[in-house]
Amino acid sequence: MLPIGDADDHDPAAYAGEDKSYRVGGVVRRLVEIVEERASLRIRRVFADREFHAADVVAALEERDLFYVIPVARDDRIKRFIARMNEDVDGQKQVTTRDEYGIYGSVKDSGGVRKRAETTLVGLPPDEDHDQTQVFLTNLDVNDEIRLDRRSTRRRIKRYTRRGGIENAYGGIKQFAPWTTSREYSVRLFHFGFAMLLYDMWLLVDLLVQRSLGIVEFRTKPRVIAPRFRGFLRRRLVTLI
């Protein structure tokens, strides 16, 4: 969990002007630092949402040699890219890539000058899961030269759907969050952080229970459901109090 309510957390002096897009770049740098340096975990690939489509984010990830997949914000340039996507003999759009695609914006320590960050665009045509064309930024090794390449590109980019577990986690965290009407940032931050701790404890207990039952492959459906775990905590807290 990384609080982002205070701009001072993200080196505002390293950015000039009124462009506040530095926030997402600062968030990425801080999270990578936390994961790699404090948690000692190796990052293999970054899946970020559309909010992180920014030159500063691409620059931050490239500086650290990290692979990434990020949905694009659909502006006029992206609409033109979609309109020009390759088509098959039946006129249906195919997987299309564009190398050295430049995005511009404020980048940390750039002296206030808008900088260009290069990336690769990948367009995926509509399929059984999505009615519209999807476009992503990535630095993975992708291309659209032959059918085999297009299939490989689609498979690599579709791994982004693994991010769905994060979205589901938000609902799970809310089950542990105290109810409050306070508008104080510090109060709401504490409540969310406390809920995350409880949520992580629940995941850990469920993992240990599955291991104790001899389950080798962890299953996403919990053995210990959240209401049962909350009930256990409530009884323990009442006893302690």
Phi, psi and omega in degrees: 000131180231112177294135180235017183285341183249118182297334180297342179287349189235035174051060181299334180291343181278357181234142181252162176078193185261002181290117182261013181292350178301336184305313183293324177294320177296320178300314180299314181298317181294316181296317178298319179298316181298313184292313186280319186268317184273320181268350179056042177251147180265124179274125179263323183203142180253123174249108181244160180272180188299336179300338184263015173283093183203149181299323182294325178293312179301317179298318181297319181286323179293322178302328184259008178056043180255137175282148182211157171222121185224126174297147183269155169280128189278095176253189183298322179297318180291323178297322177293321177299317180297318181296333183259008180301148180300150179234153177273187184295338180266006179082011179270140181295145178244167174304127184228137178239155176220115181278161175054042177279126184263133170240148190237148178168183179288131178236143182306135178061030179264003178071023178084359179273133176296128184252155177260130174242129182263140180210186177242134175268138174230123177253126177251124180292165178303148178218196183292341181261338184223131182279339183247161175294136177253139180232135183230155167263140178201159170240018175289161178281095183229152173199174185232027187295310181231171184301320180298320178295319181294321178296318178296319179297314179301316182297318180295316182287326182293345175298345177301333182296344177298340179294346181304330179298329178294315180299319179295329182296328180302318178297322179293320180297322182298334178296337182256000185277133174294153180271135179210151174252002182294142175258004179290127182301316183297322180293312181293325177296316179298316181299317180291318179297319178296319178297322179294321178298315179295319179298315179295323177298319179298315179299319180294315179298317179297320178298315181295323177296316179297320178296320181294336178273003178080019179279115184283313182264119182296133178253146184288331177286119187290147171280323177258108183286155185301315179301323179294319180294318178298321178297321177297314179298319181298316180295320180294318180294320178299319179296317181294319181291000000 
